[in-house]
Amino acid sequence: MKRVVITGLIAFGVVAVLAFIFSFVPDFGPLGVIMPAVIGILVAFMWLSLSGNKRVIKVGADERAQALSALPPDGKAAI
């Protein structure tokens, strides 16, 4: 919930700043209203998509030990 509220505030701020800047451009037409809103929505979508933790798969101790002890094939190296 906190992430969504912060994202909404950021989008609102972006829209407000862009609308203010576009208000000084003469004869911008209806795009002067639509463009800041579209850009604000895109910024909000990107922010929400990139924020937060990603899911991590947890394994047991024996599976972890087996994965760490695996040897690379002959002629190959492990990083």
mmCIF file as gemmi writes it, N, C-alpha and C atoms, coordinates in Angstrom:
data_model
loop_
_atom_site.group_PDB
_atom_site.id
_atom_site.type_symbol
_atom_site.label_atom_id
_atom_site.label_alt_id
_atom_site.label_comp_id
_atom_site.label_asym_id
_atom_site.label_entity_id
_atom_site.label_seq_id
_atom_site.pdbx_PDB_ins_code
_atom_site.Cartn_x
_atom_site.Cartn_y
_atom_site.Cartn_z
_atom_site.occupancy
_atom_site.B_iso_or_equiv
_atom_site.pdbx_formal_charge
_atom_site.auth_seq_id
_atom_site.auth_asym_id
_atom_site.pdbx_PDB_model_num
ATOM 1 N N . MET Axp A 1 ? 0.827 -1.19 0 1 0 ? 1 A 1
ATOM 2 C CA . MET Axp A 1 ? 0 0 0 1 0 ? 1 A 1
ATOM 3 C C . MET Axp A 1 ? 0.868 1.249 0 1 0 ? 1 A 1
ATOM 4 N N . LYS Axp A 2 ? 1.924 1.231 0.801 1 0 ? 2 A 1
ATOM 5 C CA . LYS Axp A 2 ? 2.81 2.388 0.889 1 0 ? 2 A 1
ATOM 6 C C . LYS Axp A 2 ? 3.461 2.672 -0.465 1 0 ? 2 A 1
ATOM 7 N N . ARG Axp A 3 ? 3.839 1.605 -1.175 1 0 ? 3 A 1
ATOM 8 C CA . ARG Axp A 3 ? 4.461 1.743 -2.483 1 0 ? 3 A 1
ATOM 9 C C . ARG Axp A 3 ? 3.521 2.411 -3.476 1 0 ? 3 A 1
ATOM 10 N N . VAL Axp A 4 ? 2.249 2.052 -3.431 1 0 ? 4 A 1
ATOM 11 C CA . VAL Axp A 4 ? 1.27 2.605 -4.359 1 0 ? 4 A 1
ATOM 12 C C . VAL Axp A 4 ? 1.034 4.087 -4.07 1 0 ? 4 A 1
ATOM 13 N N . VAL Axp A 5 ? 0.969 4.46 -2.809 1 0 ? 5 A 1
ATOM 14 C CA . VAL Axp A 5 ? 0.759 5.859 -2.439 1 0 ? 5 A 1
ATOM 15 C C . VAL Axp A 5 ? 1.946 6.704 -2.883 1 0 ? 5 A 1
ATOM 16 N N . ILE Axp A 6 ? 3.151 6.223 -2.637 1 0 ? 6 A 1
ATOM 17 C CA . ILE Axp A 6 ? 4.348 6.963 -3.047 1 0 ? 6 A 1
ATOM 18 C C . ILE Axp A 6 ? 4.388 7.096 -4.564 1 0 ? 6 A 1
ATOM 19 N N . THR Axp A 7 ? 4.043 6.033 -5.272 1 0 ? 7 A 1
ATOM 20 C CA . THR Axp A 7 ? 4.013 6.072 -6.731 1 0 ? 7 A 1
ATOM 21 C C . THR Axp A 7 ? 2.998 7.086 -7.234 1 0 ? 7 A 1
ATOM 22 N N . GLY Axp A 8 ? 1.838 7.124 -6.618 1 0 ? 8 A 1
ATOM 23 C CA . GLY Axp A 8 ? 0.823 8.101 -7 1 0 ? 8 A 1
ATOM 24 C C . GLY Axp A 8 ? 1.276 9.525 -6.764 1 0 ? 8 A 1
ATOM 25 N N . LEU Axp A 9 ? 1.96 9.763 -5.656 1 0 ? 9 A 1
ATOM 26 C CA . LEU Axp A 9 ? 2.466 11.111 -5.375 1 0 ? 9 A 1
ATOM 27 C C . LEU Axp A 9 ? 3.542 11.516 -6.375 1 0 ? 9 A 1
ATOM 28 N N . ILE Axp A 10 ? 4.403 10.591 -6.748 1 0 ? 10 A 1
ATOM 29 C CA . ILE Axp A 10 ? 5.435 10.887 -7.736 1 0 ? 10 A 1
ATOM 30 C C . ILE Axp A 10 ? 4.797 11.196 -9.085 1 0 ? 10 A 1
ATOM 31 N N . ALA Axp A 11 ? 3.819 10.4 -9.479 1 0 ? 11 A 1
ATOM 32 C CA . ALA Axp A 11 ? 3.133 10.641 -10.758 1 0 ? 11 A 1
ATOM 33 C C . ALA Axp A 11 ? 2.438 12 -10.74 1 0 ? 11 A 1
ATOM 34 N N . PHE Axp A 12 ? 1.782 12.325 -9.637 1 0 ? 12 A 1
ATOM 35 C CA . PHE Axp A 12 ? 1.12 13.632 -9.526 1 0 ? 12 A 1
ATOM 36 C C . PHE Axp A 12 ? 2.128 14.763 -9.635 1 0 ? 12 A 1
ATOM 37 N N . GLY Axp A 13 ? 3.28 14.601 -8.986 1 0 ? 13 A 1
ATOM 38 C CA . GLY Axp A 13 ? 4.318 15.627 -9.063 1 0 ? 13 A 1
ATOM 39 C C . GLY Axp A 13 ? 4.848 15.807 -10.474 1 0 ? 13 A 1
ATOM 40 N N . VAL Axp A 14 ? 5.066 14.695 -11.171 1 0 ? 14 A 1
ATOM 41 C CA . VAL Axp A 14 ? 5.55 14.77 -12.554 1 0 ? 14 A 1
ATOM 42 C C . VAL Axp A 14 ? 4.522 15.473 -13.435 1 0 ? 14 A 1
ATOM 43 N N . VAL Axp A 15 ? 3.263 15.123 -13.274 1 0 ? 15 A 1
ATOM 44 C CA . VAL Axp A 15 ? 2.207 15.741 -14.069 1 0 ? 15 A 1
ATOM 45 C C . VAL Axp A 15 ? 2.116 17.233 -13.759 1 0 ? 15 A 1
ATOM 46 N N . ALA Axp A 16 ? 2.204 17.609 -12.499 1 0 ? 16 A 1
ATOM 47 C CA . ALA Axp A 16 ? 2.108 19.023 -12.123 1 0 ? 16 A 1
ATOM 48 C C . ALA Axp A 16 ? 3.261 19.828 -12.714 1 0 ? 16 A 1
ATOM 49 N N . VAL Axp A 17 ? 4.482 19.293 -12.629 1 0 ? 17 A 1
ATOM 50 C CA . VAL Axp A 17 ? 5.644 20.018 -13.167 1 0 ? 17 A 1
ATOM 51 C C . VAL Axp A 17 ? 5.544 20.135 -14.687 1 0 ? 17 A 1
ATOM 52 N N . LEU Axp A 18 ? 5.197 19.048 -15.356 1 0 ? 18 A 1
ATOM 53 C CA . LEU Axp A 18 ? 5.091 19.098 -16.816 1 0 ? 18 A 1
ATOM 54 C C . LEU Axp A 18 ? 3.956 20.009 -17.27 1 0 ? 18 A 1
ATOM 55 N N . ALA Axp A 19 ? 2.844 19.988 -16.578 1 0 ? 19 A 1
ATOM 56 C CA . ALA Axp A 19 ? 1.728 20.871 -16.931 1 0 ? 19 A 1
ATOM 57 C C . ALA Axp A 19 ? 2.132 22.33 -16.751 1 0 ? 19 A 1
ATOM 58 N N . PHE Axp A 20 ? 2.89 22.616 -15.704 1 0 ? 20 A 1
ATOM 59 C CA . PHE Axp A 20 ? 3.369 23.984 -15.49 1 0 ? 20 A 1
ATOM 60 C C . PHE Axp A 20 ? 4.304 24.409 -16.614 1 0 ? 20 A 1
ATOM 61 N N . ILE Axp A 21 ? 5.213 23.525 -17 1 0 ? 21 A 1
ATOM 62 C CA . ILE Axp A 21 ? 6.152 23.853 -18.08 1 0 ? 21 A 1
ATOM 63 C C . ILE Axp A 21 ? 5.407 24.024 -19.404 1 0 ? 21 A 1
ATOM 64 N N . PHE Axp A 22 ? 4.472 23.126 -19.695 1 0 ? 22 A 1
ATOM 65 C CA . PHE Axp A 22 ? 3.731 23.216 -20.95 1 0 ? 22 A 1
ATOM 66 C C . PHE Axp A 22 ? 2.788 24.414 -20.986 1 0 ? 22 A 1
ATOM 67 N N . SER Axp A 23 ? 2.468 24.992 -19.842 1 0 ? 23 A 1
ATOM 68 C CA . SER Axp A 23 ? 1.58 26.159 -19.839 1 0 ? 23 A 1
ATOM 69 C C . SER Axp A 23 ? 2.258 27.378 -20.447 1 0 ? 23 A 1
ATOM 70 N N . PHE Axp A 24 ? 3.575 27.38 -20.553 1 0 ? 24 A 1
ATOM 71 C CA . PHE Axp A 24 ? 4.291 28.502 -21.139 1 0 ? 24 A 1
ATOM 72 C C . PHE Axp A 24 ? 4.465 28.371 -22.653 1 0 ? 24 A 1
ATOM 73 N N . VAL Axp A 25 ? 4.137 27.207 -23.192 1 0 ? 25 A 1
ATOM 74 C CA . VAL Axp A 25 ? 4.262 26.989 -24.633 1 0 ? 25 A 1
ATOM 75 C C . VAL Axp A 25 ? 2.966 27.45 -25.298 1 0 ? 25 A 1
ATOM 76 N N . PRO Axp A 26 ? 3.064 28.439 -26.195 1 0 ? 26 A 1
ATOM 77 C CA . PRO Axp A 26 ? 1.83 28.918 -26.839 1 0 ? 26 A 1
ATOM 78 C C . PRO Axp A 26 ? 1.332 27.93 -27.898 1 0 ? 26 A 1
ATOM 79 N N . ASP Axp A 27 ? 0.032 27.876 -28.051 1 0 ? 27 A 1
ATOM 80 C CA . ASP Axp A 27 ? -0.621 27.06 -29.084 1 0 ? 27 A 1
ATOM 81 C C . ASP Axp A 27 ? -0.204 25.605 -29.043 1 0 ? 27 A 1
ATOM 82 N N . PHE Axp A 28 ? -0.16 25.028 -27.873 1 0 ? 28 A 1
ATOM 83 C CA . PHE Axp A 28 ? 0.196 23.622 -27.756 1 0 ? 28 A 1
ATOM 84 C C . PHE Axp A 28 ? -1.028 22.738 -27.962 1 0 ? 28 A 1
ATOM 85 N N . GLY Axp A 29 ? -2.208 23.307 -27.856 1 0 ? 29 A 1
ATOM 86 C CA . GLY Axp A 29 ? -3.436 22.58 -28.129 1 0 ? 29 A 1
ATOM 87 C C . GLY Axp A 29 ? -3.792 21.581 -27.043 1 0 ? 29 A 1
ATOM 88 N N . PRO Axp A 30 ? -4.594 20.581 -27.409 1 0 ? 30 A 1
ATOM 89 C CA . PRO Axp A 30 ? -5.031 19.595 -26.411 1 0 ? 30 A 1
ATOM 90 C C . PRO Axp A 30 ? -3.887 18.715 -25.903 1 0 ? 30 A 1
ATOM 91 N N . LEU Axp A 31 ? -2.784 18.657 -26.635 1 0 ? 31 A 1
ATOM 92 C CA . LEU Axp A 31 ? -1.653 17.861 -26.157 1 0 ? 31 A 1
ATOM 93 C C . LEU Axp A 31 ? -1.044 18.46 -24.894 1 0 ? 31 A 1
ATOM 94 N N . GLY Axp A 32 ? -1.255 19.731 -24.65 1 0 ? 32 A 1
ATOM 95 C CA . GLY Axp A 32 ? -0.755 20.366 -23.44 1 0 ? 32 A 1
ATOM 96 C C . GLY Axp A 32 ? -1.396 19.805 -22.188 1 0 ? 32 A 1
ATOM 97 N N . VAL Axp A 33 ? -2.559 19.199 -22.323 1 0 ? 33 A 1
ATOM 98 C CA . VAL Axp A 33 ? -3.242 18.577 -21.19 1 0 ? 33 A 1
ATOM 99 C C . VAL Axp A 33 ? -2.974 17.074 -21.154 1 0 ? 33 A 1
ATOM 100 N N . ILE Axp A 34 ? -2.991 16.456 -22.323 1 0 ? 34 A 1
ATOM 101 C CA . ILE Axp A 34 ? -2.886 15.001 -22.389 1 0 ? 34 A 1
ATOM 102 C C . ILE Axp A 34 ? -1.457 14.528 -22.165 1 0 ? 34 A 1
ATOM 103 N N . MET Axp A 35 ? -0.481 15.222 -22.751 1 0 ? 35 A 1
ATOM 104 C CA . MET Axp A 35 ? 0.899 14.747 -22.689 1 0 ? 35 A 1
ATOM 105 C C . MET Axp A 35 ? 1.448 14.664 -21.263 1 0 ? 35 A 1
ATOM 106 N N . PRO Axp A 36 ? 1.275 15.666 -20.407 1 0 ? 36 A 1
ATOM 107 C CA . PRO Axp A 36 ? 1.771 15.504 -19.037 1 0 ? 36 A 1
ATOM 108 C C . PRO Axp A 36 ? 1.125 14.335 -18.304 1 0 ? 36 A 1
ATOM 109 N N . ALA Axp A 37 ? -0.16 14.103 -18.543 1 0 ? 37 A 1
ATOM 110 C CA . ALA Axp A 37 ? -0.84 12.986 -17.876 1 0 ? 37 A 1
ATOM 111 C C . ALA Axp A 37 ? -0.291 11.653 -18.36 1 0 ? 37 A 1
ATOM 112 N N . VAL Axp A 38 ? -0.064 11.521 -19.655 1 0 ? 38 A 1
ATOM 113 C CA . VAL Axp A 38 ? 0.47 10.27 -20.196 1 0 ? 38 A 1
ATOM 114 C C . VAL Axp A 38 ? 1.875 10.02 -19.673 1 0 ? 38 A 1
ATOM 115 N N . ILE Axp A 39 ? 2.708 11.055 -19.67 1 0 ? 39 A 1
ATOM 116 C CA . ILE Axp A 39 ? 4.074 10.908 -19.167 1 0 ? 39 A 1
ATOM 117 C C . ILE Axp A 39 ? 4.055 10.566 -17.679 1 0 ? 39 A 1
ATOM 118 N N . GLY Axp A 40 ? 3.164 11.2 -16.911 1 0 ? 40 A 1
ATOM 119 C CA . GLY Axp A 40 ? 3.05 10.89 -15.484 1 0 ? 40 A 1
ATOM 120 C C . GLY Axp A 40 ? 2.628 9.454 -15.241 1 0 ? 40 A 1
ATOM 121 N N . ILE Axp A 41 ? 1.708 8.958 -16.045 1 0 ? 41 A 1
ATOM 122 C CA . ILE Axp A 41 ? 1.27 7.566 -15.904 1 0 ? 41 A 1
ATOM 123 C C . ILE Axp A 41 ? 2.4 6.613 -16.26 1 0 ? 41 A 1
ATOM 124 N N . LEU Axp A 42 ? 3.157 6.921 -17.306 1 0 ? 42 A 1
ATOM 125 C CA . LEU Axp A 42 ? 4.293 6.072 -17.677 1 0 ? 42 A 1
ATOM 126 C C . LEU Axp A 42 ? 5.363 6.052 -16.592 1 0 ? 42 A 1
ATOM 127 N N . VAL Axp A 43 ? 5.65 7.209 -16.017 1 0 ? 43 A 1
ATOM 128 C CA . VAL Axp A 43 ? 6.634 7.275 -14.927 1 0 ? 43 A 1
ATOM 129 C C . VAL Axp A 43 ? 6.143 6.464 -13.732 1 0 ? 43 A 1
ATOM 130 N N . ALA Axp A 44 ? 4.867 6.585 -13.409 1 0 ? 44 A 1
ATOM 131 C CA . ALA Axp A 44 ? 4.3 5.822 -12.285 1 0 ? 44 A 1
ATOM 132 C C . ALA Axp A 44 ? 4.38 4.327 -12.552 1 0 ? 44 A 1
ATOM 133 N N . PHE Axp A 45 ? 4.078 3.911 -13.779 1 0 ? 45 A 1
ATOM 134 C CA . PHE Axp A 45 ? 4.147 2.494 -14.118 1 0 ? 45 A 1
ATOM 135 C C . PHE Axp A 45 ? 5.572 1.968 -13.993 1 0 ? 45 A 1
ATOM 136 N N . MET Axp A 46 ? 6.546 2.727 -14.518 1 0 ? 46 A 1
ATOM 137 C CA . MET Axp A 46 ? 7.941 2.296 -14.427 1 0 ? 46 A 1
ATOM 138 C C . MET Axp A 46 ? 8.403 2.247 -12.976 1 0 ? 46 A 1
ATOM 139 N N . TRP Axp A 47 ? 8.04 3.256 -12.194 1 0 ? 47 A 1
ATOM 140 C CA . TRP Axp A 47 ? 8.44 3.304 -10.79 1 0 ? 47 A 1
ATOM 141 C C . TRP Axp A 47 ? 7.867 2.104 -10.032 1 0 ? 47 A 1
ATOM 142 N N . LEU Axp A 48 ? 6.601 1.821 -10.251 1 0 ? 48 A 1
ATOM 143 C CA . LEU Axp A 48 ? 5.952 0.712 -9.551 1 0 ? 48 A 1
ATOM 144 C C . LEU Axp A 48 ? 6.516 -0.631 -10.002 1 0 ? 48 A 1
ATOM 145 N N . SER Axp A 49 ? 6.866 -0.742 -11.28 1 0 ? 49 A 1
ATOM 146 C CA . SER Axp A 49 ? 7.422 -1.99 -11.783 1 0 ? 49 A 1
ATOM 147 C C . SER Axp A 49 ? 8.817 -2.258 -11.231 1 0 ? 49 A 1
ATOM 148 N N . LEU Axp A 50 ? 9.597 -1.212 -11.057 1 0 ? 50 A 1
ATOM 149 C CA . LEU Axp A 50 ? 10.979 -1.387 -10.629 1 0 ? 50 A 1
ATOM 150 C C . LEU Axp A 50 ? 11.151 -1.356 -9.116 1 0 ? 50 A 1
ATOM 151 N N . SER Axp A 51 ? 10.123 -0.948 -8.389 1 0 ? 51 A 1
ATOM 152 C CA . SER Axp A 51 ? 10.267 -0.868 -6.937 1 0 ? 51 A 1
ATOM 153 C C . SER Axp A 51 ? 9.876 -2.188 -6.291 1 0 ? 51 A 1
ATOM 154 N N . GLY Axp A 52 ? 10.314 -2.368 -5.094 1 0 ? 52 A 1
ATOM 155 C CA . GLY Axp A 52 ? 9.946 -3.568 -4.347 1 0 ? 52 A 1
ATOM 156 C C . GLY Axp A 52 ? 10.959 -4.686 -4.512 1 0 ? 52 A 1
ATOM 157 N N . ASN Axp A 53 ? 10.823 -5.658 -3.677 1 0 ? 53 A 1
ATOM 158 C CA . ASN Axp A 53 ? 11.724 -6.801 -3.702 1 0 ? 53 A 1
ATOM 159 C C . ASN Axp A 53 ? 11.212 -7.854 -4.667 1 0 ? 53 A 1
ATOM 160 N N . LYS Axp A 54 ? 12.132 -8.533 -5.261 1 0 ? 54 A 1
ATOM 161 C CA . LYS Axp A 54 ? 11.778 -9.635 -6.146 1 0 ? 54 A 1
ATOM 162 C C . LYS Axp A 54 ? 11.738 -10.925 -5.332 1 0 ? 54 A 1
ATOM 163 N N . ARG Axp A 55 ? 10.96 -11.881 -5.757 1 0 ? 55 A 1
ATOM 164 C CA . ARG Axp A 55 ? 10.836 -13.144 -5.023 1 0 ? 55 A 1
ATOM 165 C C . ARG Axp A 55 ? 12.107 -13.959 -5.164 1 0 ? 55 A 1
ATOM 166 N N . VAL Axp A 56 ? 12.501 -14.562 -4.084 1 0 ? 56 A 1
ATOM 167 C CA . VAL Axp A 56 ? 13.693 -15.396 -4.052 1 0 ? 56 A 1
ATOM 168 C C . VAL Axp A 56 ? 13.262 -16.798 -3.647 1 0 ? 56 A 1
ATOM 169 N N . ILE Axp A 57 ? 13.745 -17.786 -4.376 1 0 ? 57 A 1
ATOM 170 C CA . ILE Axp A 57 ? 13.419 -19.173 -4.051 1 0 ? 57 A 1
ATOM 171 C C . ILE Axp A 57 ? 14.406 -19.65 -2.984 1 0 ? 57 A 1
ATOM 172 N N . LYS Axp A 58 ? 13.88 -20.127 -1.882 1 0 ? 58 A 1
ATOM 173 C CA . LYS Axp A 58 ? 14.729 -20.613 -0.793 1 0 ? 58 A 1
ATOM 174 C C . LYS Axp A 58 ? 14.85 -22.123 -0.898 1 0 ? 58 A 1
ATOM 175 N N . VAL Axp A 59 ? 16.074 -22.618 -0.718 1 0 ? 59 A 1
ATOM 176 C CA . VAL Axp A 59 ? 16.324 -24.057 -0.778 1 0 ? 59 A 1
ATOM 177 C C . VAL Axp A 59 ? 16.835 -24.527 0.57 1 0 ? 59 A 1
ATOM 178 N N . GLY Axp A 60 ? 16.755 -25.831 0.76 1 0 ? 60 A 1
ATOM 179 C CA . GLY Axp A 60 ? 17.227 -26.423 2.004 1 0 ? 60 A 1
ATOM 180 C C . GLY Axp A 60 ? 18.746 -26.482 2.047 1 0 ? 60 A 1
ATOM 181 N N . ALA Axp A 61 ? 19.282 -26.787 3.222 1 0 ? 61 A 1
ATOM 182 C CA . ALA Axp A 61 ? 20.732 -26.828 3.426 1 0 ? 61 A 1
ATOM 183 C C . ALA Axp A 61 ? 21.385 -27.923 2.592 1 0 ? 61 A 1
ATOM 184 N N . ASP Axp A 62 ? 20.73 -29.075 2.473 1 0 ? 62 A 1
ATOM 185 C CA . ASP Axp A 62 ? 21.337 -30.165 1.703 1 0 ? 62 A 1
ATOM 186 C C . ASP Axp A 62 ? 21.367 -29.858 0.202 1 0 ? 62 A 1
ATOM 187 N N . GLU Axp A 63 ? 20.314 -29.234 -0.329 1 0 ? 63 A 1
ATOM 188 C CA . GLU Axp A 63 ? 20.31 -28.847 -1.741 1 0 ? 63 A 1
ATOM 189 C C . GLU Axp A 63 ? 21.363 -27.784 -2.023 1 0 ? 63 A 1
ATOM 190 N N . ARG Axp A 64 ? 21.518 -26.861 -1.093 1 0 ? 64 A 1
ATOM 191 C CA . ARG Axp A 64 ? 22.523 -25.798 -1.243 1 0 ? 64 A 1
ATOM 192 C C . ARG Axp A 64 ? 23.926 -26.389 -1.23 1 0 ? 64 A 1
ATOM 193 N N . ALA Axp A 65 ? 24.198 -27.298 -0.315 1 0 ? 65 A 1
ATOM 194 C CA . ALA Axp A 65 ? 25.512 -27.928 -0.228 1 0 ? 65 A 1
ATOM 195 C C . ALA Axp A 65 ? 25.813 -28.732 -1.488 1 0 ? 65 A 1
ATOM 196 N N . GLN Axp A 66 ? 24.804 -29.415 -2.024 1 0 ? 66 A 1
ATOM 197 C CA . GLN Axp A 66 ? 24.989 -30.198 -3.24 1 0 ? 66 A 1
ATOM 198 C C . GLN Axp A 66 ? 25.305 -29.278 -4.421 1 0 ? 66 A 1
ATOM 199 N N . ALA Axp A 67 ? 24.628 -28.147 -4.521 1 0 ? 67 A 1
ATOM 200 C CA . ALA Axp A 67 ? 24.873 -27.221 -5.619 1 0 ? 67 A 1
ATOM 201 C C . ALA Axp A 67 ? 26.261 -26.588 -5.513 1 0 ? 67 A 1
ATOM 202 N N . LEU Axp A 68 ? 26.712 -26.301 -4.294 1 0 ? 68 A 1
ATOM 203 C CA . LEU Axp A 68 ? 28.015 -25.675 -4.109 1 0 ? 68 A 1
ATOM 204 C C . LEU Axp A 68 ? 29.166 -26.659 -4.298 1 0 ? 68 A 1
ATOM 205 N N . SER Axp A 69 ? 28.907 -27.939 -4.115 1 0 ? 69 A 1
ATOM 206 C CA . SER Axp A 69 ? 29.984 -28.925 -4.238 1 0 ? 69 A 1
ATOM 207 C C . SER Axp A 69 ? 30.088 -29.516 -5.644 1 0 ? 69 A 1
ATOM 208 N N . ALA Axp A 70 ? 29.231 -29.106 -6.552 1 0 ? 70 A 1
ATOM 209 C CA . ALA Axp A 70 ? 29.257 -29.657 -7.898 1 0 ? 70 A 1
ATOM 210 C C . ALA Axp A 70 ? 30.53 -29.241 -8.623 1 0 ? 70 A 1
ATOM 211 N N . LEU Axp A 71 ? 31.155 -30.177 -9.31 1 0 ? 71 A 1
ATOM 212 C CA . LEU Axp A 71 ? 32.373 -29.914 -10.061 1 0 ? 71 A 1
ATOM 213 C C . LEU Axp A 71 ? 32.034 -29.644 -11.521 1 0 ? 71 A 1
ATOM 214 N N . PRO Axp A 72 ? 32.778 -28.732 -12.149 1 0 ? 72 A 1
ATOM 215 C CA . PRO Axp A 72 ? 32.523 -28.449 -13.57 1 0 ? 72 A 1
ATOM 216 C C . PRO Axp A 72 ? 33.015 -29.602 -14.434 1 0 ? 72 A 1
ATOM 217 N N . PRO Axp A 73 ? 32.479 -29.723 -15.643 1 0 ? 73 A 1
ATOM 218 C CA . PRO Axp A 73 ? 32.95 -30.787 -16.543 1 0 ? 73 A 1
ATOM 219 C C . PRO Axp A 73 ? 34.413 -30.577 -16.919 1 0 ? 73 A 1
ATOM 220 N N . ASP Axp A 74 ? 35.048 -31.646 -17.424 1 0 ? 74 A 1
ATOM 221 C CA . ASP Axp A 74 ? 36.457 -31.556 -17.812 1 0 ? 74 A 1
ATOM 222 C C . ASP Axp A 74 ? 36.634 -30.518 -18.923 1 0 ? 74 A 1
ATOM 223 N N . GLY Axp A 75 ? 37.665 -29.701 -18.771 1 0 ? 75 A 1
ATOM 224 C CA . GLY Axp A 75 ? 37.959 -28.67 -19.754 1 0 ? 75 A 1
ATOM 225 C C . GLY Axp A 75 ? 37.163 -27.407 -19.557 1 0 ? 75 A 1
ATOM 226 N N . LYS Axp A 76 ? 36.328 -27.344 -18.558 1 0 ? 76 A 1
ATOM 227 C CA . LYS Axp A 76 ? 35.51 -26.169 -18.273 1 0 ? 76 A 1
ATOM 228 C C . LYS Axp A 76 ? 35.877 -25.625 -16.911 1 0 ? 76 A 1
ATOM 229 N N . ALA Axp A 77 ? 35.546 -24.36 -16.669 1 0 ? 77 A 1
ATOM 230 C CA . ALA Axp A 77 ? 35.823 -23.734 -15.373 1 0 ? 77 A 1
ATOM 231 C C . ALA Axp A 77 ? 34.513 -23.254 -14.757 1 0 ? 77 A 1
ATOM 232 N N . ALA Axp A 78 ? 34.488 -23.182 -13.454 1 0 ? 78 A 1
ATOM 233 C CA . ALA Axp A 78 ? 33.321 -22.679 -12.738 1 0 ? 78 A 1
ATOM 234 C C . ALA Axp A 78 ? 33.649 -21.316 -12.162 1 0 ? 78 A 1
ATOM 235 N N . ILE Axp A 79 ? 32.68 -20.457 -12.18 1 0 ? 79 A 1
ATOM 236 C CA . ILE Axp A 79 ? 32.877 -19.111 -11.625 1 0 ? 79 A 1
ATOM 237 C C . ILE Axp A 79 ? 32.219 -19.062 -10.268 1 0 ? 79 A 1
